């Protein structure tokens, strides 16, 4: 149940009006209706123009990770491109830098492992959007260990979700500084911040 509800909520958020809610039964325990829900999730993806070759509702119901991730990647890409529009990565990074307290925290790009691995850059963006959500007692100001960096990364993603940003990445993407995934997070925060 949770998986197809996730698909519907994300597809609806990225492309409002794309889900046929008359077909969807959100609280069903009936296996047949679950199959109908999963088929509708795939049909919605097709209506949204995603490439769904060889993927059926049964693949979602059975938890086929390869096919589920194929759909999620396309939704994520669509969402990011909608937000970015004509903006470049450099413009989004400049926006993120403008949310930092001082220039020492500015980054050159989303490959800046020295400054981004701590996740403080992301936490400061969230703070600039809504200062009241930050609990500075949780934030490690100068993370030295992998555990401290992981803690900050998890907290940064929690903050982004609290701000209702559509988060497709995981905390490891922040801690390991994976630029493509970081761009999706930056685009979502940009959307929320504007």
N, C-alpha and C positions, 0 to 999 in steps of 0.2 A: 504493500500500500504506500509506504513512504516514498519509494523510488519513483513511481509514476506521478505522485502528487508533487514531488520535487520537479519532475520534468514539466508538468503543467504550469506550476508557479513560475519557473524560470522562463519557459516559452512565452507565457502571458506577459511577463515583465519586459522581456526583450521586444516582443511584437504584440502589443495590446490588441485584444480582439481575435487573436489567432486560434485560441482554444474553443472548441465547441462544447461549452459547459453543459448542454442538454444531454450529451452522451455520457459525460463523466459521472461516476458514482464514487465520491471520495471516501466513503466509510464502508465500502462493501467487504464482505468476507467470502462472498461467493466466487469460486475460482473462474467461472465463466465470465462474470462481470469484471474481474481483474484482468482477464484476457482482452475484453472490450476496451478497458481503460488503457492498457498497454498499446493496443492497436491505434487508439486515438492519439496517444503520445507520438507515435511514429507518423501518423497521418498529419498531425499538426506540424511536425518537422518538415514533411514534404511540402505542405502548403507554404511554409516559410522559405522554401527554396533551398533547403539543405540537401546534400547528396546522401541518400539513404539506400544505396544499392545493396541488395542482399540482406537488409535488416528488416525484421518483422517484430510485431508486438511480443511474440514468444521469446525473442532474444532479450527483451527488457525484463519480462516476467521471470525468465530463468537466470537473470543476473549475469549475462554474458558481458564481461568487463570490456572486451575489445569493442563491441558494438555500442555499448553505453557511452564509452569514452569518445567514440567517433562522433556521436551526436552532440555530446557536451562540448567538445572542442569547436564544433561548428557554431553552436549557440554562443559560446564565449567569443569567438572571432567576430560574429555578427554584432554582438553587443559592443565590443571594443571599437569596431569600425564606425558604428552609429555615433558613439560618443566622440571619438577623435575627429570624425568628419574630415575637414581640410587641415587640421592641426598636425604639426610634426611632433615627434618625440621630444625634440629640443624645446618646443613651446610648452609642452606638458611638464618637462623637467624645470623649466624656468618658473612655471606656476608653482610647482612644489617647492622650489628654492625660495620663492617669495613668502612662503608660509613658515620659514625657519626663523628662529630668534636672532641669529647672527650669521654673517657670511662664512664663518669657519665651518658651519654645518652644510653649506652648499655643496652639491655634487656636480660633476661635469656631465655625466650621463648615467644610465641605469646599469652600467658595468662597474661602477665605482665601489669595489668591494670593501675598501678601507672604511668608508663612511656608511654604506648601506647595510653591512653585515650586522651592525648593532641594532638596527630597526628604529633607532631614535628619530631618523628623518621621517619615517612613516608616522610615528607617534606624534611628532610635532605638527604634521599635516592634520591629523585627526583633532589635535588640540586647537588648531586655528579654526576648524569648522565648528566645533562645540567644546569650549574649554572646560565645561563642567563634567564631562565624562571621564576625565583623566584622574586616576588615583596614583599620584607620584610615588607613593610608598611601594607600589608594585613594580615600578620601572627601575631597571638597573642602569644608573647614569653612565657608568663606564664598564660595560661588560668585557670581561677578560676570557671567560671560559665558554665552551660550546653550550653548556647548560644555561648560562646567563643570556647568551645571544638567543637561544631557543625560547627562553622565558619572555624576552622582549618581543620576539617575532610573534609568538602566540598572542600576547597582549595586543600588539598592533592590529592583528587580524580581528580580534574580539572587538576592538574599538571601531574598526571599519564596519563590522556587521552591526554594531549598535547604531551607527550612523545610517544604516540601511543601504550601504554600498553593496553591490552585487559582487561577491568575492568568489573567484574561481581558483585562486591559488591556495596553497597550504603553507604552513609556517616554514617548512624546509626551503621553499622557494625564496623566502625573505632572507633566511639565515645563510643560504648558499649563494645568494644574489644571482638569480636566474632572470636575465633581462626581459625575455618575452613574457614571462608570467608577471613580472613586476610592472610591465607596461599595462597589463589588464587591470591591476590593482590601482595604478595611478589614474587610469582613465575613469574607473569607477568612483574614486575619491574626487576627481575633478568634477564629475557629474553631480555628486552630492554637494560639493562645495560651491557650485554655481547654480 
